[in-house]
Amino acid sequence: MKHSLLAVALVASAVWVGVCGEKAAAVDRDQAIALSEAYKRVLADPTNAAANMEYARLAEAVGQPRKALATYERVLLYDPNNEEALAALVRIRRQLQPDTTLITLEAGFGYESNPLQRNTDLESSLKAYAAGRIEDERRIGDTRWRTLLLGNAEYFGDVSELDWGYLGGVTGPILPVGTVISINPFIGGGVSSLDNAYYYSEAIAGLQFEGYLQGAYQLARLRAGYRSFNEDSVSTDGFYADFVWRWAIPQVVDPDDTLVITPHARWSGIGGVDISNSVFGPNDIKPGDYVSWGARFEYFNQVADWLTLGGGVDFTQTLYDHLYTPDGEKRDDVLIEPLVSAVFNRAFGMQSDLALDYRFQWNQSNDEERDFGNHIVTARVVTRF
């Protein structure tokens, strides 16, 4: 009885939406008659899946997606495994999703105890950090399209040779794959500066798989690129490729927490050595012929409406192909980075947070001269609009 009443209510709501909230496409006489007859069969038996599917297909075909959406939802109420209805639900929701533009701005200050990552003669420095990100999604024809623009910069007070900036972007369509997964192929590029001079430019291409599974946003990204350095750089032009898989598990201990596991792997065919020290954005790809792999484990808990705490650790092993130890062995580094964070939600208004972060870079190498430790503390204001 309850299901029947709910079905009737859904039918009524679909009619109301169709009359009041939707600009219906022009429908010829035969289509109008077929749609009307199908609707009568739904009213006669709201739980009849075949009648509902017929009506939903006709409504979608004549350009009335909101009516079709409500009807597919009604079908899934009684037949939750109906593959056609599930696929149609995802397709129409994407079609009805409005164009969006999200702008995120960050600015703050920090301190590093060993930004040059030396084994001896450590030199600490204060630094300033700024970043911007624009993510735009909109429909172009029948396809939803995403464009991502980003830029960031770091300025060190005592080691100006590490002053660094990056500006770039990627763009590509968002294509549905099944009912809960989409794929975003993208292309783009960027340009970087180091010590207030041109450093490199790059071309990028890749695929990103994403979707909501287990109540959380999940993604896997495969990316490849080519970097061209300035002629005075100690690094040489070359290709790189990397893979990142971000798996989020919500409600691990309580309803407001999330465990995030991020395996990652990279191959770099860029010759030379790393002379930058940025850990933000795409520039975390260090020059040097190597392969690396590892994983990051993070746990976040919104302990109060105004406070989110987080902590975790990242492990990365890097095997270099053309860098050797004094004993003649190929260089092998293991970088361990414990990290903690505190985000004061809406500290400066509804759209602005205050984020405090601490990380410790602990690098252990078979070349003792490459062992180092580096404490990194940052305070950032993050604004979204």
C-alpha positions in Angstrom: 0.0 0.0 0.0 2.8 2.4 1.0 4.6 1.7 -2.3 1.5 2.3 -4.3 0.8 5.6 -2.6 4.5 6.6 -3.2 4.2 5.7 -6.8 1.1 7.8 -7.3 2.8 10.7 -5.6 5.8 10.4 -7.9 3.5 10.3 -10.9 1.7 13.5 -9.7 5.1 15.2 -9.0 6.3 14.3 -12.5 3.1 15.9 -14.0 3.6 19.0 -11.9 7.2 19.4 -12.9 6.2 18.9 -16.5 3.5 21.6 -16.4 5.3 24.1 -14.2 9.0 23.6 -14.3 10.0 22.5 -17.8 10.0 24.0 -21.3 8.9 21.1 -23.3 10.2 20.7 -26.8 7.7 20.9 -29.6 5.8 17.6 -29.9 4.0 16.6 -33.1 0.5 15.2 -33.0 1.5 11.5 -33.2 4.1 11.9 -30.5 1.6 13.7 -28.3 -1.0 11.0 -28.7 1.6 8.2 -28.0 2.8 10.1 -24.9 -0.7 10.6 -23.6 -1.7 7.0 -24.1 1.5 5.8 -22.4 0.7 8.1 -19.5 -2.8 6.7 -19.1 -1.3 3.2 -18.9 1.0 4.4 -16.1 -1.9 5.9 -14.2 -3.8 2.7 -14.5 -1.0 0.7 -12.9 1.8 2.9 -11.4 3.8 -0.2 -10.4 3.9 -1.7 -13.9 7.6 -1.4 -14.9 7.0 -2.0 -18.6 4.4 0.8 -18.8 6.7 3.2 -16.9 9.7 2.4 -19.1 7.6 3.0 -22.2 6.4 6.4 -20.9 10.0 7.4 -19.8 11.5 6.5 -23.2 8.8 8.5 -25.0 9.2 11.5 -22.7 13.0 11.5 -23.2 12.6 11.1 -27.0 10.3 14.2 -27.3 12.6 16.4 -25.2 11.0 16.2 -21.7 13.9 14.9 -19.6 12.4 15.9 -16.2 9.3 13.8 -16.8 11.6 10.9 -17.9 13.8 11.3 -14.9 10.9 11.1 -12.4 9.6 8.0 -14.2 13.0 6.2 -14.3 13.2 6.9 -10.5 9.8 5.3 -10.0 10.9 2.2 -12.0 14.0 1.8 -9.7 11.7 2.0 -6.7 10.3 -1.4 -7.7 13.2 -2.7 -9.8 16.5 -1.4 -8.4 18.6 -3.5 -10.7 17.0 -2.3 -13.9 20.1 -1.5 -16.0 18.3 0.6 -18.6 16.7 2.8 -15.9 20.0 3.1 -14.0 21.9 4.2 -17.1 19.1 6.6 -18.1 19.1 8.1 -14.6 22.8 8.9 -14.8 22.5 10.2 -18.4 19.6 12.5 -17.7 21.1 13.8 -14.4 24.2 14.8 -16.3 22.1 16.4 -19.0 20.2 18.5 -16.4 23.3 19.4 -14.4 23.8 23.2 -14.6 27.0 24.8 -15.9 29.4 25.5 -12.9 32.6 27.4 -12.3 34.5 26.9 -9.0 37.3 29.3 -8.1 39.7 28.4 -5.3 42.3 30.9 -4.0 45.0 30.1 -1.4 47.6 32.3 0.2 49.8 31.9 3.2 53.2 31.7 4.9 55.4 28.9 5.9 58.8 27.7 7.2 61.2 25.0 6.1 64.2 23.9 8.2 66.1 22.5 5.2 64.5 23.7 1.9 67.7 22.8 -0.1 67.4 19.2 1.2 71.1 19.0 2.3 72.8 16.4 4.4 75.0 19.1 6.1 75.2 22.9 6.2 71.4 23.2 6.7 69.8 26.6 5.8 66.3 27.3 7.0 64.0 29.9 5.4 60.6 31.5 5.7 58.4 31.4 2.6 55.2 32.8 1.1 52.8 30.7 -0.9 49.9 31.6 -3.2 47.8 29.5 -5.5 44.7 29.7 -7.7 42.5 27.1 -9.3 39.6 27.5 -11.7 37.5 24.5 -12.5 34.7 25.0 -15.1 32.2 22.4 -16.3 29.6 23.1 -18.9 27.7 21.5 -21.8 29.1 21.9 -25.3 26.5 20.3 -27.6 25.5 17.0 -26.1 28.8 16.6 -24.2 29.8 17.9 -20.8 33.2 19.6 -20.9 35.7 20.3 -18.1 38.5 22.9 -18.1 40.9 23.2 -15.3 43.3 26.2 -14.9 45.8 26.5 -12.1 48.7 28.6 -11.0 50.9 28.6 -7.9 54.1 30.2 -6.6 56.5 30.0 -3.7 58.9 32.7 -2.6 61.7 31.9 -0.1 63.1 34.6 2.1 66.7 33.3 2.4 67.1 30.9 -0.5 65.8 32.9 -3.5 67.2 30.3 -5.9 64.2 28.2 -5.0 61.6 30.9 -5.9 59.2 29.1 -8.2 56.0 29.5 -10.1 53.8 27.5 -12.4 50.8 28.4 -14.7 49.0 25.8 -16.7 45.7 24.0 -17.5 44.0 21.0 -19.1 40.7 20.5 -20.8 38.6 17.6 -22.1 35.1 16.0 -22.2 33.5 14.0 -19.3 32.1 10.8 -20.8 29.9 8.4 -18.9 31.1 4.8 -18.5 28.4 2.6 -17.0 26.0 4.0 -14.4 28.4 5.4 -11.7 31.8 6.0 -13.5 32.8 8.6 -15.9 36.1 9.2 -17.8 37.7 12.5 -18.5 40.4 12.4 -21.2 42.3 15.7 -21.1 45.1 17.6 -22.9 46.9 20.7 -21.9 50.2 22.2 -20.8 52.0 24.7 -18.6 55.0 26.9 -18.1 57.2 27.3 -15.0 59.7 29.8 -13.6 62.6 29.2 -11.2 64.7 31.9 -9.5 62.6 34.5 -11.4 63.6 33.1 -14.8 62.0 30.7 -17.3 62.5 27.1 -16.2 60.5 24.8 -18.5 57.3 24.4 -20.5 55.4 21.2 -20.9 52.6 19.4 -22.8 50.3 17.0 -20.9 47.7 14.4 -21.9 45.9 11.8 -19.8 42.8 10.0 -18.6 41.0 10.4 -15.3 38.4 7.9 -14.2 36.0 9.2 -11.4 32.8 8.5 -9.7 31.0 8.1 -6.4 31.4 4.7 -4.9 30.7 3.7 -1.3 29.4 7.2 -0.7 32.6 9.0 -1.5 34.3 10.5 -4.6 36.9 8.2 -6.1 39.4 8.8 -8.9 42.2 7.1 -10.9 44.4 9.2 -13.1 46.9 8.2 -15.8 49.0 11.1 -17.1 51.9 11.6 -19.5 53.9 14.7 -20.5 56.9 16.1 -22.1 59.0 18.9 -20.6 61.3 21.2 -22.4 63.8 23.1 -20.1 65.7 26.3 -20.8 69.1 25.8 -22.4 71.0 26.8 -19.3 69.2 24.3 -17.1 71.0 21.3 -15.6 68.0 19.2 -16.6 67.4 17.9 -20.1 64.2 17.6 -22.1 62.3 14.4 -21.7 59.0 12.5 -21.1 57.4 11.4 -17.9 54.3 9.4 -17.0 52.5 8.8 -13.7 49.6 7.1 -12.2 47.5 8.1 -9.1 44.6 6.2 -7.6 42.7 8.0 -4.8 40.4 5.7 -2.8 38.2 7.3 -0.1 36.5 5.3 2.6 33.9 7.3 4.6 32.6 6.6 8.1 35.4 4.4 9.2 35.0 5.1 12.9 32.2 7.6 13.1 29.9 9.4 10.5 32.2 12.4 10.1 35.5 10.7 9.2 37.2 9.6 6.0 40.2 7.4 5.3 42.0 8.2 2.0 44.4 5.8 0.4 46.5 7.1 -2.5 48.8 4.6 -4.3 51.1 6.4 -6.8 53.8 5.5 -9.3 55.9 7.5 -11.7 58.5 7.1 -14.5 60.7 9.9 -15.5 62.9 10.1 -18.6 64.0 13.6 -17.8 67.7 13.8 -17.4 69.7 15.8 -14.9 69.1 16.6 -11.3 66.4 18.3 -9.3 67.1 21.9 -8.3 63.7 22.9 -7.3 61.9 22.0 -4.1 58.2 22.6 -4.7 55.7 20.0 -3.4 52.7 21.8 -4.9 51.0 21.1 -8.1 52.6 19.4 -11.1 56.2 20.4 -10.2 56.5 17.4 -7.8 57.9 15.6 -10.8 61.7 15.7 -10.0 64.1 15.7 -12.9 66.3 12.6 -13.2 65.9 9.2 -14.9 64.1 7.1 -12.4 61.1 5.0 -11.4 59.2 5.6 -8.2 56.3 4.1 -6.4 54.6 4.5 -3.0 51.4 5.3 -1.2 49.9 8.0 1.0 47.5 7.1 3.9 45.4 10.0 5.3 42.7 10.1 7.9 40.3 13.1 8.3 37.7 13.7 11.0 35.4 16.7 11.3 35.5 16.7 15.1 33.3 19.8 15.2 31.3 21.9 12.8 34.2 24.4 12.7 37.2 22.0 12.9 38.5 19.2 10.7 41.7 17.3 11.9 43.8 15.1 9.7 47.0 13.0 9.8 48.8 10.5 7.7 52.0 9.4 6.1 53.4 9.1 2.6 56.0 6.5 1.6 57.9 6.8 -1.7 60.8 4.7 -3.1 62.8 6.1 -6.0 65.3 4.1 -8.0 67.6 6.2 -10.2 68.9 4.9 -13.5 71.9 7.2 -14.1 72.8 8.4 -10.6 75.3 6.4 -8.6 76.6 6.2 -5.1 80.4 6.6 -4.3 80.5 2.7 -4.2 79.1 2.5 -7.8 75.6 1.4 -6.9 72.6 2.9 -8.5 71.1 5.4 -6.1 68.0 4.2 -4.1 66.1 6.7 -2.0 63.2 6.1 0.4 61.3 9.2 1.4 58.9 9.0 4.4 56.6 12.0 5.1 54.4 12.0 8.2 51.9 14.9 8.1 49.2 16.5 10.2 46.7 19.2 9.5 44.0 21.3 11.1 41.3 23.1 9.1 39.3 25.8 10.8 36.1 25.6 8.7 34.6 29.0 7.7 37.1 30.8 9.9 36.9 33.9 7.7 33.3 33.6 6.5 31.1 31.0 4.8 33.5 30.3 2.0 36.9 30.8 3.6 38.9 28.3 5.8 42.2 28.6 7.7 44.4 25.6 7.2 47.5 24.7 9.3 49.8 22.0 8.0 53.0 20.2 9.2 55.1 17.7 7.3 58.5 16.2 7.9 60.5 15.0 4.9 62.8 12.2 6.0 64.9 10.9 3.1 67.0 7.7 3.5 69.4 6.8 0.6 72.1 4.3 -0.1 74.2 7.4 -0.8 74.7 8.9 2.7 75.3 12.3 1.3 71.6 12.3 0.1 70.1 11.6 3.5 68.2 14.7 4.8 65.4 15.8 7.0 63.2 18.9 6.5 60.5 20.3 8.7 57.7 22.1 6.8 55.1 24.3 8.5 52.5 26.3 6.6 49.4 28.4 7.4 47.0 29.1 4.5 43.7 30.9 4.0 41.6 29.0 1.4 38.7 30.8 -0.2 36.2 29.3 -2.7 33.6 31.1 -4.8 
